[in-house]
Amino acid sequence: MTDTQNPVVEDCLREPIHLSGAIQPHGYLVSCDGSDWTVRHVSANVEALFGVPPEELLGKALSEFIPDDVLHAIDDVVAGEEANGVAQRACTSNIGPLMTVCDVTAHVADDLVHVELEPQPFRVQERAPTSIAQSMVAQMGIGDDGSGFFQRTAEQVQLLTGYDRVMVYRFREDDSGEVIAETCRDGMEPYLGLRYPATDIPPQARHLYLRNRIRVIPDATYAAVPLVPPFLPDDQALDLSQHVLRSVSPIHLEYLGNMGVVASMSISIVSGGRLWGLIACHHGSPRPLTAAVRAAADLFGMFVSMRVAAREQEQTMEHYESAQRVHEKLAQRLSRAPDFDGALIGELESLQGVLACDGSAAWLGGQWHTCGRAPASRNPQPLLEWLRRQGHPAVATADAAADWNVPALGAPGLAGLMAINLGTPRDWLFLFRVEQVEQVRWAGEPKKALVVTDDGERIAPRKSFATWRETVRGRSVGWSASDLRGAQRMQRVLRDHRSRVLAHGDPGHYEHRHVRQRLQDQKLRLDGAAALLDGLVHLEERDAARISDRIDRLEEDLRMLMGRSAAPPGSAIDPSRDSAGALS
């Protein structure tokens, strides 16, 4: 049983972390009816700010507790905002009877206006977030989107926030992650190059990173503050996905504690609508950040995301154009070939240039043909069985040898497989990639441990992050979304051209064979006509001689045509001439 098959692990991976029903204690939450600003939910700690217990705020107008200028600023932020949008900074103002200086943030969700208030120890004159972000962007330079770009990214965020450690963390195809850039204070153990398993950041957490680009925990040793009431009128929990103050999973807090991290922040890097990575920040003591600094970090994160997305798009286009050139030349050669299947077999090496791979094979008409690194066995039955389990899709892929590579195939060292259907369940093109043997440096042993509690077993965050080395085998470079699109285009072209050839004949070999058949049929018709003439004894001798002479001339024409039909494809044969037409 793998980690993800363990029911305890699966429960952890499905933990509804956006429905925590609590906030972090460094701020306050007031949620109001969007139509009349009546207070519907508050955090249990609001008495410290407003001087009245939570129950006394519920059902009251927000204007009784917040100044009009702050209400106008909130209204400006949420006016026209789509539901479940990103929380926006409204203003910084004095709130409550003690005139506490608070950063005010607001957004709309569940037909409620959610107002979050974060006290600041003192009012500071900060530069505008846009000005801060522009200065950071100016330091990044242009034209370099490689490791140097990400290193400067980490350095700029550290200058902005003052965290002990700032890392750029990139997700891999299997959702594990790797630190690709890092800056940290002197004396700290570096994490650069370390790999983290996918379970460290489960799917629901990655989804929230997409929805909420900035996540800050000023003090991971906090005690969560519950909401009053915790549920909506329909008994559903309040969705806190977009809340700046949302309390995070206790498992995550324990994870941070095991790393010696007290304060953290993450900035999402998004490319093509997916979570590409994170700018992850750690600090060894509590470290609050103002709303202005968070806003600047958010703007800078969007700049980094745009650079990453632009570079990925550029690489995709370069790959596409290169593959398209090979694809077009290949299609032209196949379209002119007298025997399509034979030509396809001859082009197996060229196909490897369309979709980068190390070997190829074709299973056509019950015959097995290979090129490059391919299974040694001439019986592809295990591959066909794998395709059956996949439901015989038009294109199927795998990047792990364990999924398909059985000993009977004789394919040691191969891990990546792409299968492309050629029109029938028994005709396939296969592409293969060799395994990539990696020496991986994990941040601690990647397997999760289970601990026994009063409620049974539960997953426990790893306690050790000491480098743990592992040799990873049996996996190839993953098939990308671009590879899959290219394979789907190729599949349509090959399938359609091959089906036309088989259905209507090719202007080469298939047409030549068709003409010979027609001429043979015509000869049979002439032989029949000659036999018929022999039976027409009642004809006048003159008429019989005329018909016999005509048949002789037609037979001579037929012998000439039969001789010409034996010429190579492309010879001047006119299949429209019908030698038997004179007798029809």
Buried (B, 14 or more C-beta within 10 A) or exposed (E): EEBEEBEBBEEBBEBEBBBBBBBBBBBBBBBBBBEEBEBBBBBBBBBEBBEBEBEBBBEBBBEEBBEEEBBEBBEEBBEEBEEEBBBBBBBBBEBBEEEBBBBBBBBBBBEBBBBBBBBBEEEEEBEEBEEBBBBBBEEBEEEEBEEEBBBBBBBBBBEBBEBBBBBBBBBEEEBBBBBBBBBBEEEBEEBBEBBBBBBBBBEBBBBBBEEBBBBBBBBBEBEBBBBBBBEBEEEEBBBBBBBBBBBBBEBBBBBBBBBEBBBBBBBBBBBEEEBBBBBBBBBBEBBBBBBBBBBBBBBBBBBBBEBBBEBBEEEBEEBBEEBBEBBEBBBEBBBEBBBBBEBBBBBBEBBBBBBBBBBBBBBBEEEBBBBBBBBEBEEBEBBBEBBEEBEEEBBBBBBBBEBBBBEEBBBEBBBBBBBBBBBEEEBBBBBBBBBBEEEBBBBBBBEBEBEEEEEEBBBBBBEEBEBBEEEEEBBBBBBBEBBBBBBEBBBEBBBEBBBEBBEEBBBBBBBBEEBBEBBEEBBEBBEEBBEEBEEEEEEEEEEBEEBEEBBEEBBEBBEEBBEBBEEEBEEEBEEEEEBBEEBE
